[in-house]
C-alpha cells in the first residue's frame, strides 16, 4: 500500500499507472505462494499440502471462526 500511496502523492492518478508502479511487488508476492516463508494457496500446487491443517476441534471456548475465500465456484457441466 505504501508504494501505491507514494504514487498517488507523486501525481499518478490512473489505476493503470499505479498498477505498473507496484507490479514488482505484486510479482514478488505471487512467488511466495506455497513456498517457505510464504502463504498457503489452494491452487492445485502439490506444495499447498504443507499449508493445510485438518482434524477435529472442540467448539467449547471458540470465540470466532474466520473463513476467507476468493469466490470459489463449483464446476458446472459444459
N, C-alpha and C positions, 0 to 999 in steps of 0.2 A: 504494500500500500504506500510505503514511503516514496518509492520511485515514481509511482503513479501521481501522487500529490506533488512531488517536485516538478513533474512535467506540467501539471496544471499551473503551478506557480511561475513557471518559465514561459507560459503563454500557449502551451498546446491545448487545443480545445476540442478536437475530434477524437472519437473513440479509436479510430484507426491510428492516429498519431501516437496516442497514449499506449495502445497495444504494442505497436512497434518498439516503443521505448522500453517496454517491460518484457519483450519477447525472450531475452536471455535468461531472465529469472524464471519465466514460465517453463522454458525448455529444461532448465536445471531441475526444477521441482518435479517435472514429469519423470525424469530418470531416477527419482528417489522412490518411485512406486515399487513395492515388494522387494526393496533392497535393504541392505544393512544400514541402520540409522534412518531409514525412510519410514514410509507409511504403507499400510496394507490396503490393497485394492482387489476386489473380487472381479477380476477381468479375464479369467481363463488362464492366466500365467501360473505355471506349476509352483512358482515361489510363493504364491499367495497362501499356500497351506501353512507356511511358517508364521502367519499373522492371525490364523483362525483359532479361536478357543471354543470348545464345546463341552457340554456336560449338563449337570443339574445344579440348581442353586436354590436354597431355601428362601422363600419370599419374605420371611419374618425379618424385619429390620431394614428392608429395601425401601428407600425413600424416593428414588427416581429411577427411571429407565429411559435412556436416550437412544433413539433409533435415527440413523442418518441414511438417506438414500438419494440417488441422483434421478430417481423416477424410473426404476427398472420396470419394464413391461414384459408380461409373459408372451412367449412366441405364439403366433397365430398361423393357422394353415394358410397357404398361398391360394 
